[in-house]
Amino acid sequence: MCTAIKINYEDGCVVGRTMDYEVPLDYNVIYLPKNYNFCNDLVDNPLYSTYKTLGICFENRDPLKDGINEHGLIGVTNAFSGFNLYANQQKTGKINISSLNYLTYALTNYKSVEELIEDLPNIHIATKNYRGENIISPDFHFMFTDSTKRCIVIEPKRGKLIYYENPYDVMTNSPSFESHVRRLNQLLDLDNLEDFNSTKNLPGGYDPISRFIKAFYLTKMNIKPNNSKEALSYSYNIMSAMTMPNGFVRNKKYNHTTYTRYICSYDSKHKILTVKSNTNPTVYQLGFEDIEHEDKRQAFFLDTDFIVEKLK
C-alpha cells in the first residue's frame, strides 16, 4: 500500500513516496559505498556496488526500499501482488537475483534509466536459490527515474521483467501498470484536465486504483515548481494527501493496522535524500557530501518523537 510520484523542475526532478506497511517494523537511512558486497546472487556469487548509494531500508539491512545513487538515478519498490510472478529456478548466463535485492543492485550498478533498460534482459529474478531452497523474493514492481527526467515502471510478466515508459509519473500497487492507465483514461480526459470536476469526482479511496488516479491528478495539476526546493515542498504536500493514518485501515490477516510509516523525497540534481516519519513533522536531509568515511557502510536514524520549534 504505497504511492510514488515524480515532479519535474527546470533542470531536474524529485521523486516522493509514502511507505505504507501492515506490520511493525523499524526503518532507517543507509549509505552504501563503492565496492560493497551488498548481497550474494542466487548461485552464491558476491554482488558488489559500482556506485555510491543512499536509501531507506528495514531493520538496518541492506535491501533498499527506495534510494538514489551518486549519478542521480532514483528508484522505489512497491508491493505488486500476483500469481507466479517469478521463476522458481535460475537461468544460466543471467544475473540471478531475488526481487528483494534488485532495487539495490540497480541503484548501485547503473548510472541512468537507459543503462538499466539495456541490461534488463540480463536480469533473472527467481524464488529459489541454486540449492532449490525458497528465498525471500517479494512480489514487487519498481519505478525509476534519473536526471534526464525519463520515468519507467518495471514489472514481472510471464517470468520476465518488462518496462513501461511512465509519462504519468505515478506508481501505486496492483493491478498492472497497463490496467492503471486504462482506468485513468476511462475517468479523465487527459488533454483537458482542467475540465474535470475534481472537488466532486476525484476518487477518495485508498485502494491502489483510486490512489493512482488521485496522485496523477494532484501531480499534474500542481503549480509548476521553479526549483528543486519548491519541487521537494510540493512533493510532501501531495504525499500528505496520500498518507494513511494509524488505525484507519485494519489488517485482519496480521491483526495490525496498515498506515504510512514514512514519506521521503529524492532530488536528482542535488543527489539528496529527504525523509520524515509519521510521528515527527521534521524533514531530515542527507546528501553524499555529508558522508564522512565514504568507503564504509553507514546507518542513520530518524528522531521519531514529535518535534516543534518555538517561533522567534
N, C-alpha and C positions, 0 to 999 in steps of 0.2 A: 504494500500500500504506500507507494512513493510517487512523487511528481517531480519532473525535471523540466527546466525551461532554459532557453538561451535568449539573451538580449544583446543586440549589436549596438556599438557606438562607432564613431568615425574610423578609428584605427585599431579596433579590437572588438572583443565580445566578453560577456560574462555568462557563466552557467550556474544557475541556482538549483537547489534540490531540497526537498523535505525527505527526511528519513523516518518513515512510519514503521513501527515494529510491534509485534504482538506478545513478546515475552521479555522478561527482564534482561538487560544487558548493560555492559559498560562500553563506552566508546572513547576514542582519543585520537589525536593527530600524530602521525608518524612521518619521519623523514627517512627515505631510503637512499643511500649513497650509490655512486657508481661501483660496479664490480661487486655487488652484494648478492649473495646466494639467498634469494627470497623464497625459493621452494625447489623441489625436485620434480621432474616431469613424471609421467605415469610408467615409464620404464626405468625410473630411478636415476636419471641423469640430472645433475645440478643445473638449474637455470639462474643466470646472473643478470643483473641490471646493467644496461648500457648508459642510461641517463639518470640523473638525479630526479627524485620524485617526492612530492608532498601529497598527503592524502589522509583520509579518515578510515579507521579500522575498528573492529570489535575486539574487546578484551586484550588490547595491545598486541595483536597478532598481525602477521604481515599481509594477509589478503586485504586489499583495499576495497572499500565500497564506493569511493569516489576519489578523484585526485587530479593533479596537474604535474607535468614534468617541466624540466628546465627550458624546453623549447616552446612551451605554451600549449601542448596537446592536453586536452581536458577530457575526462571520461567519467561516467557514472554507471552503476548497476541498478537495475530494478527487477523485482520479482516478476516472473513470466511463467505462470503455471501452465502445464501442458502434459501430454502423454507421450512417453518415449521420445523426448526431445533430443537426447544424445545417444550416441552409440554405446554399446557395452563392452567394446574391446578396442585395442589400439590399431593404428594404421601404420604400416611400415613407410618410412620416408617422410613422415609428418612430425610436427611438434605436438606430441600427445600431452594434453593438459586437462585439468579439471576446470569447470566453469568458475569455481571459487577463486582460482588464481589467474584467470585470463585477463581481467582488467589490470592487475598488477603487471603481468607480462607485457601487455600492450603499452602501458604508460612508461615502463622502464626500457622499452626497446624500439619505439617508433618516434620519429620527430613530428610526424604530421598525419592527418587523416589519409592523405594519398598513399603514404608508405604503408599504413595499416591495411588499406584495401588491397594493395598489391600483394601483401603477404597473407591475406585471408585464406587462399586456397591451401596454404601450408599448415594451417591450424586444424587440429582434430581434437574435439572435446569428447571425453568418454566418462563413464560412471564406474569403471573398474580399472585397477592397475594391472601390470603385467603378470601378477600372480593370480589374477582373477578375483581379487578382493574388492568389495564395494568401497568406494571412497566418497568423500563429501563433494558433490557436484550439483549444486542447487539449480533449480530452474530459473535462469537469468536471461535477460536481454540487456543491451548496452547502448548508450548514446555517447558519441564522441564529437568533439569539435576542436578547432585549432585557430591559430592567429589569422588564417585566411577567412574565417567565419563559416567555412563549409561544415555542415552538420549531417551526421548519418546515424541511423539506428541499425544495430546488428542483432539478428535473431536466429535461433536454430530452426531449421526447417528440413524435415526428412533426413536427419542425421548430419546436415551440413550447416555451416554458418553462412548466412547471406546478409547483404547490406541493402538498406534503402536510403536514398537521398531524403533528407528531412528538412524541407523548406518551412515546415510548420514550427520547428524549433521547440517541440514539446515531446515528452515521453512520460507515460504512466505505466500501467501494468497490462495484463492480458485483457482483451484479446490481442490479436496480431496488429502490427502497425498498419497493414493494409485495411483491416477492419475499422480501426480508429479513423482513418482518412475517409472511408466510405460514410461512416456516421457523421463525421464533421460536415461533409458536403451535403448530406441529407438535411441537416439543420440550418446551416449557414450558407448564404451566398458569399463566397469568399472574395468576390470582386466588389461587393457592396456591403462591407461590414457595418458601415455607419447607418444603414437602413434597418439593422437588426434591433429589435426592442429588448435590450439586454436586461433592463430592470424587471421585465416580466417573463421572458422566455429563456434566459440563460440557466442551464441546469444547476441545481443547488446541491445535488447529491455528492457523496464521496466515493462512489464506485469509480473504477478506472475510466469508463467511457465519459461520465459526467466531468471528471477532473480533467481529462484530455481536452474536452471542448472548452471548459471554463478557463483553463490555463492558456490555451491558444488564444482565446478572445481577449483575455486580460493582457497578454503579452503584446499582441498585435495592435491593440487599441491604446496601449500606454503611450504617454508622451515620449518622444524620441530623446534619449539622453545625449548630452553634449560631450560627456567624457566618461571615463571609467568609474569615477566616484559616484556620479549620478546613476550609472547603469547598475552598480552594486546596490545602491539605495533602492532603486526601482525593483530589483530582483527580490529584495527582502520584503518589500511592500506586497508584491504579487504572491510570494510564497506564504506570507502571513494569511492570505485569503484561502490557502490550500491546506493549512495545518489542521490537525485533528486533536482536540483537547483530550486529556487523560480521563477516561471514563465514558467518552462519547460513543465509542464502538466497543461492545462487549464481544470477546472472542471465546465462545463456549468450548472450542477444541482445546484451548490451553488454560482455560479458567483465568485469563488475564484480559486486559484491555489493550486494543490497538490504538496507539497515539503517536504523535510526532515527537521524536526524541531530540532531533536537532535540525536546524536549517543551515546550509552552507552555500557559499557562492565563490566561484573561482574567476580570476581575471586573466585572459590570455595574453594581454600586452605586458602587464607588470609581473606576471607569473606569481600570483599570490593566492593564498587560501584564506578565506574568511569563514567564521562559523559562530553560531550562537546556540545555546541549549534551550530546551523548552521551559526551563525554570529560571533562567537568567537572561535579561534583555541585552546584556553587554555583547557586542560583536567583537570577537578576537581575530587578529590578523597575523599571518606568518608568511614570509617570503624566503626565497633561497638566500638572499643576502643576510638574513637574520641567523642563519645556521652557523654555529661555531663547530669546529672539528668535522668538516664536511665529508670526511672519509668514514664516519661512523653512523650507524643507525641510531636514531634518537626518537624519543617519545615525548609528547607534550599533552598536558591535561587541562581541560577547561575547569574553571570555577563554576559549579552548578548552583551555588547559593544565589538567591535573589540580591542583586546589587543595584544601588541607586547612588547618585551623586548630588550633593547639595548645589542649589543654584548660587552663583556668585555675582 
